[in-house]
Amino acid sequence: MFESRLASRLKQQTDLGLLRSRMVVDDISTTNLTVEGHSYLNFSSNDYLGIASDHTSAKLLSIDKYTHLSAGAMASPLVVGRHKIHLELEQLLLDWVGAPQNFNCLLFGSGYSANTGVISALFNIKGDNALLVQDKLNHASLMDVGRNSQALGHCKQVRYLHNDLSSLQTVLAKSNNKNSDEITNKLVVTEGVFSMDGDQPDLQRLMKITKANNAWFMLDDAHGIGIHGKNGAGSLSAQQLTLDNCDVLVVTFGKAIGAQGAAVIASKQTIEYLTNFSRDYIYSTHLSPLQTAAAIVNIKAIQKDGWRREKLAENIEYFKSNLRGSKYQTLDSLSPIQPIVIGDESEAIGLSQQLKANGIWASAMRYPTVAKQQARLRVTITASHTKQQLDQLIKQVTQ
Ligand SMILES: Cc1ncc(COP(=O)(O)O)c(C=O)c1O
């Protein structure tokens, strides 16, 4: 029965050195955390701009305009869950990313839900012979929904080699082959900044290939929004691109925006379709009004406080340049995600534990989060780290 099956799978995971466990953090900020009475420097936070720590809920709740807001939205958005505060955030996001007039925005409780909500709705059209094309390193939320949609017979999912335009071209060319069954709808999905490698795709060329093959383009900019582009408007803006060739943009609030939740930005017709067919949107309590206000306050701060992005860039450059020539190298990333790839799972865990013994928290990422033998320390650099804190990490990694 289940008991013995669960026990054997957990044992297998333990034997492989892949067992995960939860821990309780006594206290946490962008740069520090305390676990079981021990203090550590935090190099695992996605609060890249230090906003989550600077804007505590006490500060937020002291803003008069927001004191009446409830923590819970009370219902799903189509019942009574959509408040004026949600509309305010939707409009702020549309303006920030420079969405065309015919675009609209939909809020979700998490980035995971936004991604599954979009893809499962787009690939649930009876009679379609649809193709979902994903970068091999796309986030689990994108891969999982693709796999499930394929299993349900709603589409075929194909992955192209990471950031490899000729691999994408080959996949799409095959789909145009006269001998293959006629494909009705195609969607190409990439991240703006890859969550485990920290690198970025050439969005202009990706979108060009996508459009030349009559496919739609979806960008998950979870790690680009707030960090890159004009006033933090994200990866498209950073590459001087508009949303004209981007059919679906997903941004999340849990990283640089320092809150929780996510948004989908797309044409009004697409948003109307998702409002009617995205089960994640229809059947879930709407994003908390308090979280919505937090996202608004934080986005306004990101737009205004250019110094946060400047300090972040300076810290990233400092960390990278000090690691050059050392045993452990970071990948080719200009983002706050600075992975040190070790390869072997147990060696990566060993290094993470060694750092922990010296007061530094840098989590090891291993299979299945990354490919086998691609285990790494996922170091994240933030605007809040001081030079001394960076020096402590550099010293530990280079000695
Ligand atoms: C690229 C990417 N997309 C989506 C998500 C999911 O976002 P959320 O944490 O808001 O569910 C993550 C989270 O790590 C991510 O890295």
The ligand as a Tripos MOL2 file, in Angstrom:
@<TRIPOS>MOLECULE
LIG
   16    16     1     0     0
SMALL
NO_CHARGES

@<TRIPOS>ATOM
      1 C1         11.4660   31.2430  -13.9690 C.3       1 LIG1
      2 C2         10.4540   31.0310  -12.9020 C.ar      1 LIG1
      3 N1          9.1570   31.0580  -13.2250 N.ar      1 LIG1
      4 C3          8.2070   30.8720  -12.3090 C.ar      1 LIG1
      5 C4          8.5260   30.6570  -10.9880 C.ar      1 LIG1
      6 C5          7.4310   30.4340   -9.9900 C.3       1 LIG1
      7 O1          7.1680   31.6330   -9.3500 O.3       1 LIG1
      8 P1          6.4920   31.6370   -7.8890 P.3       1 LIG1
      9 O2          7.6060   31.4070   -6.9260 O.co2     1 LIG1
     10 O3          5.8680   32.9800   -7.7810 O.co2     1 LIG1
     11 O4          5.5040   30.5240   -7.8780 O.co2     1 LIG1
     12 C6          9.8520   30.6410  -10.5830 C.ar      1 LIG1
     13 C7         10.1920   30.4170   -9.1590 C.2       1 LIG1
     14 O5         11.2570   30.1080   -8.7530 O.2       1 LIG1
     15 C8         10.8550   30.8220  -11.5620 C.ar      1 LIG1
     16 O6         12.1450   30.7930  -11.2400 O.3       1 LIG1
@<TRIPOS>BOND
     1     1     2 1
     2     2     3 ar
     3     2    15 ar
     4     3     4 ar
     5     4     5 ar
     6     5     6 1
     7     5    12 ar
     8     6     7 1
     9     7     8 1
    10     8     9 2
    11     8    10 1
    12     8    11 1
    13    12    13 1
    14    12    15 ar
    15    13    14 2
    16    15    16 1
@<TRIPOS>SUBSTRUCTURE
     1 LIG1         1 GROUP 0 **** ****
